[in-house]
Amino acid sequence: MTNQKRWWTLASTFGAAFSVAIAQPPATVIDSLDLSAIPAGTIHRFWLTLGEDTFQEPIKVPLLVAKGLADGPTLGIVAAIHGNELNGIAAIQRLFEGLDPQLLRGVIIAVPGANRLALELNQRTFPDGVDINRVFPGKARGDESAQFAHRFYRGVVPHLDVLLDLHTASFGRENTFYVRADLENDTLAQLARLQAPDIILHSTGKPSAGQAGNGLTLREAAADDGVIGLTMELGNPQVYQEAMVERGLAGLQRALAWLDMLPAAPALPADHQPVYCRRSYWLYTDAGGLLEVYPPLGARLEAGELIARLRNPFGDVIREYFAPEAGVVIGKSSNPAGSNGARILHLGRLATE
């Protein structure tokens, strides 16, 4: 045997040793979800069909459904409405790994990967370039993204009493763990606190930036149909962040316990004091260049504090940016390169000020 053949044989052997196939429980393909057909005290996996691709193959999204022995609320947990928001997927998976449906009261419907096509493309938006979270509840005879949003919405939301919508920052940005909720609703205010986030932002469901056009966010559309919900922003895009996943998991478990759906959950951290904000907004550059953003995530800012500098390609400072008012850094840009109108940071106005 030549050295080359010996090397390929050895490499092949090692490659086989590192790959072990593990049996997977089956998932049923469905066109609609019938909760009455699911036996109590069980967990089921489904592929919910929401359309067809170019080759007339079904476009399916994964559902995990747990039905308890006793009646109770139906909680929906959705992750990856944007295809680059992955931490929520892992949080859902871990929740179901440790879930005993015999102890559950009510139903959990979880979607660990809502924007399936965007996930496959490693991008935020639907393949037609549209932000799905700006077009809910969608349109039955709309364009690609509108039809997908319509079918997803009709397939999931009518079953729910409460919605937890899991997100992250987008490409080129970083987020704290923060929660958006309508704090005028006592139930949502308590569910928000139970997530133990860094920041709790009062929000009725409108996006922090970008135009919703003729549609709404998932949470906003659901609220119009009587389904209360909150948005959990779990860190950064296109990565699994262990700390964020674990914090998200603990928050989901506390929410289930408080809704009297599970008997127990991790306790709130004894020293946890979230920052409350009544509103927030993004600050943007007014020139192109290479951006340096200075305050760390979660930092408290004073009015007039230096927050960023913009340099030209030669290294000269061409702009300095200052906080327009006191507040807290909810999120920030992590991408130095940008034209005018690039994001600098997401500033939260403190509720006490």
N, C-alpha and C positions, 0 to 999 in steps of 0.2 A: 504494500500500500504506500502510495506517495505521501509526502508530508502534507500536501494540499488536501488530499482525500481524507487523511487522518484528522486534519483540523476541522473539516466540514462535518465529519462523523461525530467528533467530540462536541462541536457547537450544537449540532442537532440534538445530541443526547441531553446536554445541559438545558437547551430550550424546552424540551419536553418535560424535564423535571420541574421547571418553574411554572408550568401551566397545568392547572388541575381543574377539570370541569366539575361543577357543583350543580346538582339537580335543583331546578326551580319549581316552585308551586305553580300550577296552571292559572292563567287569567282568562276570563270569559269575555269574548267580544260582544258588545251590546250597542244598540242604537239609542236606547233610553234606559234610565235607571229606575227600576221598580223596587222600592224599599220593602214593600209588603212581601215580596218573594224571597227575601233574605231571612234565613232562620235566625232567631234570637240567640245571642251568646256566641256569635261567630264573626270572623273577619273574612272578607272576600276581596279578590282582585279582579278588576275589570279593565278592558280597553273600550273606552267610549268613542264611537265613530262620529266624527264631526264634518266629514266631507270626503272628497276624492282628489287624488293627485293627477298628474298628467297621464299616467298609465292606468287610470281608473282603479288604483289601489286605495283602500280606505285610509284616511288620515285619522289616527287614533291617539287619544291621550289617556294616560294611566289614572285609574281611580283606586284608592284604598278605602274600603267601607267597613266600618266596625259597627255592629248592631248589638246593643246590650240586652240583658235579660229583662230589664224593667224599662218602662216608657220614660222619656225625658226629652230634653231639647235635641235639636239636630244642629251640630256645629260643623261648619265648612272651613277647611284650611286649604288655601291655594298658594302654591309656590310657582315662581318662574312665569308669571304673566309676561315678563320680559325675559328673553332667552339667555341673558347673561347673568341672571340672578339665581345663584346656585345654593347659597347657604340654607335657604328655606327647604330645599329638596332634602338635604341631609337631616334637617331637624324633623321633618315629617317621617322619614324612614326610621329614624331612631325612636320616635314616639311609638310607631307601630311595632317595632321590634320588641319593645318592653310592655306592650299593651295586653292586658287580660280582658277579653270581651265579656267574660263571666262576671266581672266586677263593674262593668260599664252600665250606666243608665242613659238611655237615649241612643243617638246615632252620631258617628263621626264620618263625614265624607271628606276625604283628603285628595288633593290633586298634586302629586309630586312631579310637576313638569307640564304646566298648562299650555305654554306656547311651544309645542313640540317641534314645529318646523324651524323656529328660530334657534332652539336648543341645538338641533342638528347642524345648523349653519354657524354656530358660535357667534350669534349676533343678537342684538337687543330686540329689534323690530321683526314684525312678520315679513315673509319674503317679498311682499310688495312695498316694503319700506315704511309701512304705517305702524305707529305705536298703538298696539292693541288696547292699551289702558287709556286711550282717549276716544274710543269709538263704541263703548258699551251703551246700551244693551245690544248694539249691532242692528243689522237689517237683513231680513230674510231674502231680499232680492238686491242686496248691495254688492259692492266689489268683494274681492277675496277676503280681505281682513274683516270687513263688515259682516259677511256671512259666517266666517269662523267665530267671531265674537258673539253673534246671534245664537248660533248653535251651542256654543259653550255655555252661554248665559242661560238659555232655556233648558240645557241638560243638567245644570248644577244648582243654580240659585233658587229656583222655586221650592226646592226641598228644605232650604235652610231657615233657621231662626237667627243664627249668629254667624258672622263671617270674620275670619282672621286671614288677611291678605299679606303674604310674606314677600318682601322685596329686598333689594340691596341698592347701592349706588350704581351708576352706569359707568361705561368705559371712561377712563381718564378722570375719575372722581373717587373720593373716599367718603364714607359715612360713619358717624357714631351709630350706636344702637339706639334708634329713636322710634317713637310710636306716634302715629297720627290718629286722633280720635276726636269725636264731637264731645267735648267735656261738659256740655250742657246736659248730656244723657248720663245719669248716675251709673247705670250698668257699664257703659263704655268707659267712664272715668275710672271705675274700679278695675275693669279688665286691663286697662292701660297701665295702671299702677302695678298690677300683678306681673307684668312682663319684666319688671325691674330694669327698665331701660335707662340710658344716660339722660335722655331728654324726652319729655312728653309735650307734643305740639297740638294745640287745639286746631282742628281742621274738620270741616264737614265733608271732605272727600275730594275737593278740587286739587289738581296737581300743584307742586311748588313752582313749576316752570313749564312752559310750553302751552299750546292752545288745545283745548278739547274739541274744537270745531263743533260739529253737530252732535257729538257723543259725549259720554261721561266716563269717569274712571269706574272700575268694577265696584268699588265700595260706594260711590255716589249713586250709581244706578241701582244697586241692591237696596240702599236706604230708601230710594223712591218707591220701592216695592215692599217696604216694611221689614227688610232684613237689616238689622243693625250690625255694624262691623267696625273694625279698626285695621290700620295698616301698620305692619311691623317692618322697619328698615334695618336689616341685619348686616351692616358692614359693607364690604367691598364686592365688586363684580368678578365673575368668571373664576372664582376660587372657592375652596372650602376653607373657612377660617374656624379652627377648632373651638376657640373661645366663643365666637358668635353663634356657632351651631349649638353648643351646649347651653348658652344663655337663652337662645330661642326655644330649645326643647323644654327647659325648665319653665319658661313662661307659658308654653302651651299646656304643660301639666298643671300649673297653678290655675290657669283659666278653666280647665276641665273640672278641677276640684271645686272651685268657687261656684261654678254652674251646677254643682251637685251631680256631676256625671261620673266622677271617679272619687273613691273614698279618701285619697291622700295625694299629696304632692310635695315637692321640695319647698322648704320655708323660704320666705323672702329674706334676703340678706339683712341682717340686723341693722347695719349702718347705712343702708341704701337710702339716698335722698335724690330723686330725680329732679332735674331742672324743668320747670314748667314755662312754656312759651305760649303767648296768645296769638302770635302770627310770625311768619318768616318770609324771607325773600332772598333771591340770589343777587350778588354783585357781579358786574361784568366789566371787562376791559373796554377801553375806547380806542385802542390802537393794537396793531399786531406786534408780535415779538415773542420773547421767551420769558415765561412767568415764574417768579419765585413767590410762593405763598408761605408766610411765616408762622401764624398761630397754629398750634396743634388742634386736633379735633377735641371738642368739648371745652376749649379755652373760653374764659370770660373776657370780653373786650370792653374797653372804655371808648367813648366817643373821641374820635381824632387819633386813635392808635394806628400806627403803621401796620398794615396787614400784608402788603405785597409790593414787589418791584417788578417792572417790565424792562427787559434789556433788548437791544438790537443784536444782530448776529455777531457784532464786533465786541460785545460785552458792555457797551455804554448803557447806563440807566436812562431810559426815556420816559418813564412814568413811575410815580409812586402813588399807592392807593391807601386810603385811610378809612377806618370804620366810621360810617356816617352817624352812628349812635351806639350806645352801649348794647351789648347782647352776648350771645353765645354762638360758638362755631358748631353748627349742626353737621355740615359737610364742607368739603373743599376740593379744589382741583388738584389732581396729581399729575396732570399732563402739562409740562411747561410750554409746549409749542401751540400757538394759536393765533388766529387773525383777530381783528377787532370784534368785540362781542363774545369773546371766550369767557367762560365762567371763572370767577375768582374763589368766592366762598359763599356758603349758604348761612345766612345770619338769622338767628332766632331772637326775637324781641322778648325779653323776660316778662313773665306775667305780673311780677311785682312792681314793674316800672311803667 
